[in-house]
Amino acid sequence: MIQFIRTTASHSDFIKLVHLLDADLKIRDGKDHDFYHQFNSIEQLEYVLITYLENEAIGCAALKKHDTAIFEIKRMYVLEKQRGKGIASKLLIQLETWSKELGIYKCVLETGINQPEAIGLYRKNAYIQIDNYHPYEGIPHSLCFEKQL
């Protein structure tokens, strides 16, 4: 049975999953990885969600204040062996629910053109592509999305 826990960025399972995410992104982003990595610090993340299956941490995501009325979705990841099972969509739904509980009704996110699975996930979950927001303005390998909750 899939379980979700709400926690902070200091949780050891979140840190482990983020290391796996970063390793994957380093391969996908190649020479652009260092540029993107500077925007993915976890120290400022107060709202972290971890997904468990049979006591194993299999996925994570976080919410970061983008401005007073918007959360940015950060550090979205599901273990490769668990992909294709709808877990990422369930993570998004949980994040959206938490966002609304906190009084925020709009989420934005950035993903890269080298992450077709992520692009498909966001589009499937009614995220609409928007102009790239700061700090991704003018970055051709970035795609930004938003969703009104």
Steps between C-alpha positions, in 0.01 A plus 500: 500500500630843406541747786595868502666690780533872534834610636787743443814498288706364790334158478764237414280320245439826315873571491571151360235538229630845405850355454352245257308776323813712467696206357229446240484871413877521467482240223195656331619860523864435416699821490194703608468314832701748707283787376178328607646358820545848646119538516436167671631545852285312747588704809214745439233234450250496786234279342629160391298195404647149495326198350547156653417154374546217750717725720731593210530866398417494129424862414511859614401856416491835674326834505697826512353847531530667162325814622227570753229326294691233306691184585771361275518122476856383553701179522237271344635147469389136490740205505548363150374154597171657620430717196201442277273411792333838553705584810619836367140606427402400854792706633378801303146460634633482855710814444201684357284400795766618745541825309127574525505416872771765536286753311694492172297432186760520225810291438780556252794283406797475270622191321750441226453401139711191574231371737221384268342283772463804725357712220243230426415464869431870545294528184299190595425665836367825346812712538515761225825614345575867570777743419811419698504681833802631690769360512426293189415789266685466172622148580418290191533163679240592766125465483275657762146396590222615729172374637217682673381278784 
